[in-house]
Amino acid sequence: MGVTRYALETGAKPGRFRSLMAAAPGGFELHASGAFFGWARHPFAASAHEVVRALVREPDVAVLPGSLFTPSDERYLRAVLTKGSAP
């Protein structure tokens, strides 16, 4: 992939996260997004680790528990748009 194409695709990702998460699908609320990831609050009483264990079985889902970054972030997930994610 050329550098220009990569830069254009990377620059479009924050908008894609915001667009995909605008209606809070499944109760997930997007709190921040960048070129490579989104920071979303999950709606479940379960820990972030438990939610991640359930989500990684879904196609086109790449997530990490927020508590890997900050121990108090048990209600947050770091989500990455995969190549197969809907536009």
Summary of the structure (lengths in Angstrom):
residues: 87
radius of gyration: 13.3
end to end distance: 19.1
largest distance: 43.8
contacts: 217
relative contact order: 0.17
helix: 38%
strand: 21%
